[in-house]
Amino acid sequence: MVESGGSGRPRPDSEESAEHPVTPAPQATAPAEPEPTPTEDRPSEREPSDERAAAADADTEESPDTPPTEPAEPAATPPAEPQPEPPHADRGWAHAHDGEGARGTAPTGIKGPPPRRPPEQPRGGLLMGRPFGVPVYVAPSWFLVAALITWVFGGQLDRVLPELGAARYLVSLFFAVAFYASVLIHELAHTIAALRFKLPVRRIQLQFFGGVSEIEKEAETPGREFWLAFVGPLLSLVLAGVFYAAMQPVEPGTVPGVLLAGLMISNLIVAIFNLLPGLPLDGGRMLRAVVWKITGKPMSGTIAAAWVGRALAVSVLIGLPLLTHSGALGSSAEDSVGMDTVTDALLAAILAAIIWTGAGNSLRMARLREHLPELRARTLTRRAVPVETDTPLSEALRRANAAGARALVVVDAHGEPLSLVREAAIVGVPEHRRPWVAVSGLAQDLTDGMRVSAELAGEDLLDVLRATPATEYLVVEETGEIYGVLSAADVERAFVKAMARPS
């Protein structure tokens, strides 16, 4: 997901979003040594002698009634020693298997409805509308900025138009709203370009120091990346020209004249600031596209633009207060003392922190996108065995160990999946009570969001897991056939392992 900032500011990661720089994501597991795929015969269909042999083997390696070796919380499971690729997640109370081996032992003929991706819940502040089908939110921080703009601009109006009195703050509030309307138009330019390039846009958010367009996918070519970034500053320049033209017939020193002049200058500043060649600004994305075009490597473009962005942050931190103190920005050096100096230094520090953080987030997100394809539901899925609701836990564990599985799916009499037995719940049952505890009492009912397609991978997989938080998910084929069970802890460990690898 790409993010474009109207004021050049990235949205801090929260993860979710990945926005220009996204999100935190589940972590994952170190690989276990693959073992040969167990037979597809279900334990309940074996001959008694085979069952006794399987039970003897299980007792030798690990008793089926023995509590799982992992802690109560799956996410806290310590990763195993790194093994050669491919990564997968099976360790603990059942035998390891590789990702493709899960197909061999996943119960066949068990049907369920195909997975559906749950709708994303509204978030991000106050919903203002849906232009072009994209929701626009106003973050709570915007109200703080609007109050600050009203106060600062009101002080300037008091010097230019003292006859306004207290009404100057109403005029200032109107200016704050009109300025952010210009920022919204800037973001809509990014949004329209993204939709033109068939890139989905999650939302637009107006917030502290500007706006953010959350574009969910990267542009496919450096040319598209360049134009996607350039249209925002271009439209801000156009707006500055429009306001300048509107000033000409208006008498200077009047309320309309002052408002138009303020909007013209503010849009010009937004355009120039965003054209600075460093991430996370639009100019940084344009520089990234140029380096990408020259080298053929998007990661090289990201690294170059991110380090230019960090150098830019240092320049803003040091240069802005010096320019103000020297009078280069329009005020005399004698006036740039006291509280004004402190304010300028604070503003420079905030801008520098935003640019520096955004550049670092862009590097992290580029690294994340580089490794995301390694996260595949089919590879990380644990082998599972079906058990009916009244099956004792000890018998269910015996079947799982005999089949080389590490997950239990509770099914009805027709084989329809009903729920998943939680690994943490198994740990909490003492061994001597397991013959008397039914698996249905330890299971979590399945919801639509807990059904995951085996074909999901990368960012699509993480989006589905984030939309419906759970410890385990049922993985199914396109036909609805059960493939296995995906543990969120396994995804978390695989994510961390992938991010630890050098780019």
N, C-alpha and C positions, 0 to 999 in steps of 0.2 A: 504494500500500500504506500502510495506516495503522498506527500503532504506539501501543500503550497501555502505559504504565509503571505497574507496581504500586506503586513508591515514587515515582512521578511522574517518573522519569528516562527520557529518550529513549535509544534505542540509537544510538551514534555511527554515522555512515554508513560503509559499507564497500562501499557499495553497493550490494552487493546489495543488502542489503536494502534500501532504501527503507523500510524499516520506518518507524515514525512519521516519522522524518525520513529508505536507501535509499540512494542509492547511487550514485553515479558511474556513469557510463554511457558508452557509446561516444560519440565525438564525430563531427562531420560536415563536409560540404563546402560551400564556397560554390558558387553556381550558375554554370553555364556558359551561354553564349548558345545557345539552341536553334537547331538547323539543320533544314532540311526532312528529313523521314523518307526515308531511302534506299529504293530499290526493294527489293521482297521477293525478286527473283530471286537465287538463290544464284550466287556467282561461278563455280563449276564448271560451271553450266548455261548460261553466256552464250556468245554467238558469239565466235570468236577476235578479230574486229575490236573487239567490245565490251570484251574483256579487255585488248587492247592500249591502247584508249582509257582504260580505268580505270587501267591501270598507268601511263600517261603522266600522268594527273591526279594519281595518288598520288605520282609522283616530283616533280611540281611542288609539291604541298603538303607531303608528308612521305613519305619512302621507307618502304615496308613493312618493309624490312630494317633501318631505322634503329632504334636502341634506343629504348624508350619514354622520353619526356621526364621522367617522374617518377623520384624517387630509388628506391634499391633497396628501402627499406621503405615500403610504401604509406601507413602511418599518418603518416609524416613529410612527406607531400606538402604543399607550401605551398598554401593556398587561393587560388583565383582572385579577381579583383576582384568585389565583390558585384554581382549582376545582379538584375533584377526577378524576382518570383516566377513560377512555382513553382521551388523549388530542385531540382537534380539533380546528378549526380556525374560526368558523362562529360567528361574532359579527358585529353590525353596522346596516345597513339599511335593513337587512332581519333577519328572525328568525334563532336562533341557531338550529343545527341539529348534530347528531352524524355521524361518518364516514360511518357506514353501512347504515344509513338512506338515504344517498345520492343516493344509488341505487334505493330507492323507488320513488324518485321524479325526477331523471335524465330522460330527455325525451327519450323515446324509439323509435326505428325505424329510428333514424337519423344516417346515416352512414358517415364514413369518412375513409381515408386511414389509415392503422395501423401506429403507431408511428415508426419512424426510428431514431436510435441514430446517431447524426451528427458526422462526423469524427473530431478527435481532430486536432487542428491547430498546425503546427510545432512551436516549441518554444525552448528556452534554449541556443541559441547561433548559432555558425556556424556548419551546418550539415556536418559531415566528411564521413559518410557512414552508411550502415545498415547490419552489420554482424549478421547472424542468424535472419535477419528480424527486429532487434532492432536498432533504430536510435541512432547514437553516435554524441553528440554535444560537441563543445569546447566553454566554456563560455568566455566572454570577460576578466574575471579576470585571466584566464590562461595566457594570453599574459603578464600581469603584473608579474606573477610568473616566466614565462620563462625569462623575462628580468632580474629579480632579480637573478635567478640561473645562467644566463650567466655572470652577473657581478661578483658574488661571486666565482664561479668556475673558471672564468677567472683570478681572483686574485691569486687563488691557483696554477693555471698553470704557472703563471708568476714566482713563486718561484721554481717550479719543472722543467719547461721547458722554461727558459728565452729566448732561441733562437727563439721561435715562434713569438715573437713580437705581433703585432696587430692581427695576425691570431689566437691567443689563444681564441679570442672571438667567432670565427666561430666554433672552437672545442667545446667551452662551450655551444654554441647554439645547436650543435649536441647532446651534453650530455643531455641538457634539454628536447629535443624532444624524445631521447631514453628513458629517465627516465619516461616520461609520457606515452610512449608506453608500458612500463612495468606496469604502473598503469592501463592502459586500459586492459592489459591481466589479471590483478587481477580482474577487474570488469567483464570481460567476463567470468571468472570462476564462479562468482556469477550468472551471467545471464544464463549460460548453465545449472547450477544446478537448477535454478528456472524453466526454461523451461522443464527440465527433470521431475520436480515435478508438471507440469501442472499449474505453476503460471505465469500469464502474466507479461511481463516486458515492461514498458512504454518507457523507454529510458535510455541511459547511458550519463552522463555528466562529462566531465573533467573540473575542475575548480580550484579555489584557494585551496591549501593544499590537492589536491588529486582528487578523482573521486567519483561518486555516481551512483549506479544502482537502478533505481526506479522500485521496484517490487510491483505490484498493490494489492496483497493480502498476508495475513499472511500464513505462513506454517501451515498445518493442525495438525501436530504432533510435539512434542519437538525434536524427532529424526531428522526430516527433517529440523527443525529450526537450530539445531546444525550443520548439514553438510552444509546447505546453507551458514552459517556464516564461517565455517572452511575452505572451499575450497579456499577462497581468500588469506588468509595468507599462506596456504599450497602452493599455486602456486607461491607466492612471494618467499618463501623459495626455491622452485625448481629453480626459475630463478636465485637466488643468487648462488646456486650450479652450474648452467650452466655457469654463468659468471666466477665463480672461476675456473672451469675446463678449460674454454677458455683462462684464464690468463697463464696457465702453460707453453705452448709452446711460449709465447710472451715474448720478452725481456723487463725487467723492465725499467722504465724511458723513455719509448717511448710513443708516442701519443696513440697507441692502448692499451698499458699496463695501462696507466693512466685511459683511458675511461672504460676499463673492470673492473678495480679496483673500480672506482667510482660507476659503475652500480651494482657491487656485493654488496658493502657496503650499497647503497641506498635501494636496494631491501631487504636486511637483516633488515634494520631499519624499513621499511614499514611493514614487517612481524611481527617483535617483537612488534612494537607499536600497531598494530591492534589486537594482542593477549592479550593485557592488558584487565583484566576482568571488564570492565565497559562500559555501554552504553554511546555514540552511536557506540563504536568500535565493531569490529567483535567479540572480546573476550567477550564483554558485552552481545552480543546476544547468545554466547555459554553459558555463565553463566545463562542467562535468561532461556535457554532451559533446563539446568540441574535443576534449581529450579522448573520450570514448570513440569518436569518429577517427581520430588520428591513430590511436593504438589498437582499436578493435576490441578493447577490454573495458566493460563498464566499471569494473572494480578499480581500475587504474584512474578513471575519471573521478570516481568518488573520493579516492585517496587524495588526489591533487586538489580538488575543490574543497575538501574538508580541511586540509592544512592551510590553504589560502584563507579559509574562513577563520581559523584560529589566529592566524597572523592579523587578520582584520579586527578580530576582537581585541587584541592587544593594542592595535593602533587606535581604536575607538576609546579604550580605557585611558590611554595616555594623551592622545591627540585632541580629543574634544575639549577637555578642560583647558589645555594650552591655547587652543584657538579662541575660546571664549575669553580667556584672560588677556589675550593679546589684542582683542577688539576686532579680530578678523571676521566675526559673525555679526558685526553691526553695532556693537556697543563699545564704548570707550573702556580702556583698561581701568580707569578710575572707578567706573561703575561696577566692574566685575569683581567685587570684593564682598566679604561677609557672607550673608545668607545665600546670595546668588552663586557664589563660588561653590558652596557646599551642595546646593541643588544641582549644579552642572556636574559636579563630580559624582553625585549619587546617580544621576541619569546616565552618565557614561558607564558607571559600574554595572547598572542594570542591563544596558544594551550589550555591553561586552560579555556579561554572563550569559545572556540569551544566545548570542552568536556562538560563543565557545561551546556551550552545552549542545546547541543544535548541530554544530559540526561533529562533535563526538557522537551524538545520537545517529547522525547520518552514516558515520563509519560503522557503528554497531549494527544498524539496520542493513547495511550492504553486506556485512559479514553474515548476518542472520539469513538474508535471502539467498546467499551463496550456498548455505548448508541446509536450508529448509527441505529441498527435495529428498534428502536422506531420511526424513521422517515419513515412513510409509506404514499405513495401518496394517497392510498384509504382512509386513516383516515383523512388526512389533506385537502382533496378536499372539496370545497364549492359547494353546490347545485346550479344548473344553470337552466335557462329557455331559450328556443330559441325564438328569435324575428327576424322578417324580416327587411331588410335594411331600409325601409321607416317608420318603427314604431316610433312614437314620444317617446321621452325619458320619459315623464310623464306616458304614457301608459305602457311602458316597466317596469318602476319601480313599477307600480301598480300590474302588473302580477307577478313580482318577490316577492313582499311582500305577495300577496295572496297565492303564492305557497310555501312560506317559504324559498325562495331562496335568494342568495346573489351575484349572478353573471349572466351576460347576454352574450349569444352567438348569434352572428348575423349569420343567415342562409339564403340560397337562397330559391327559390320557391319549390325546391325539398327536402329541409331539410338538404342540405350539409352545414357544418360549413364554414364560410368565414373569420370571424374575432371575436375578443373578445373586448367587451366594457371595456375600461380602467376605473378602479375605481377612479383614480385621475382626469380623465377628467369629470366624473359626478359631482364631488365636485365643479368644476369650472363653472358650468352652474347655473345661478340664477334660483330660483324656478319659477318665472313668465315667463321665457323663455322656460321652459322644454316642454310645449305642442307644441312648434314650432321648436324644435331641433330634427332631426332624429338621431337614434342611430348609423347609419353608419358613421356619422361625428365624433363620439367619439371613434371609434373602431380601433384596431390595427390588421392589416392583419396577418393571420396565416401563419407561415412557418413550414417546416417539423420539425425543432428543437423545436417548441412550442407545438408539440403534444407529450404528455407524457403518457406512459402506466400506467394504474391503478395498475399494479402489481409491479411497481418499489418501492424499499425501500432502506434505508440505503445509502451506498456509491454509489451504482448504480444510485440512484435518484439524489444525489448531483452532480455526474459527468455529468448527462444530463443537469441539470440546469446551471452548470458552462459553459458548451459548448455553450449554447444559452442564454445569459443574457436577461431577460424580466421580466416584473412585474406580468404578468399572463400567465398561460399555460393551454391549453385544455387537459383534462384528458380523455382518451378513453379506452375502453375495448379492449381485444385482437381482437375482431371482427370488431373494428372500431367504435362501438357505443359510443356515448357521455356519459361520466360518470359525468363530472362536470368541474369546473375550479379550478386550483391550484394557489394560490397567493404566490409569492416569500416571501412576508412579513410574511405569516403564517409559512412557512418553517423556516425562520430565527428565529421567536419567539419560535417555537418548539425545534429548535436546542439549543438555549440558555437555555431553560427550562430543557432539557435533560442533558446538560453539568453541570447545577447547582446542579443536584442531586448527592449525595455521591455515590462512587463506591461500 
